[in-house]
């Protein structure tokens, strides 16, 4: 299976609890966090989970489940895809797609990060989008 097919399967598996605002926390993962988990399970070079940090989008800091920051040995990431994941999937930090998607809320989006965080699409809905839409490898590919 290709990396994208593995991601689609993971999004449909029901294994992950969906969150917004950070890759992963004690509650679950955003769509990019699922992409990191799929990468971790299928690649020999693993990312290093670092200390939990406050999640800036959670709101009430007293109930914040904490965001997990990942390191690839050079940089660290808590809200975007780490470089090794981007290279494996062939996409950018937000999972930009070749074709703009009109979400159920009526707004148009160009990446899976915003389908998760802003459009509030479910993992199965995002998997459906990925079935018919490839990742853009450059801004010129976006239609």
Secondary structure as GFF3:
##gff-version 3
##sequence-region A 1 143
A	DSSP	alpha_helix	3	12	.	.	.	ID=ss1
A	DSSP	alpha_helix	31	42	.	.	.	ID=ss2
A	DSSP	beta_strand	48	53	.	.	.	ID=ss3
A	DSSP	three_ten_helix	61	63	.	.	.	ID=ss4
A	DSSP	beta_strand	67	71	.	.	.	ID=ss5
A	DSSP	beta_strand	76	77	.	.	.	ID=ss6
A	DSSP	alpha_helix	83	89	.	.	.	ID=ss7
A	DSSP	beta_strand	96	102	.	.	.	ID=ss8
A	DSSP	beta_strand	108	111	.	.	.	ID=ss9
A	DSSP	alpha_helix	112	117	.	.	.	ID=ss10
A	DSSP	alpha_helix	123	132	.	.	.	ID=ss11
A	DSSP	three_ten_helix	139	141	.	.	.	ID=ss12
###
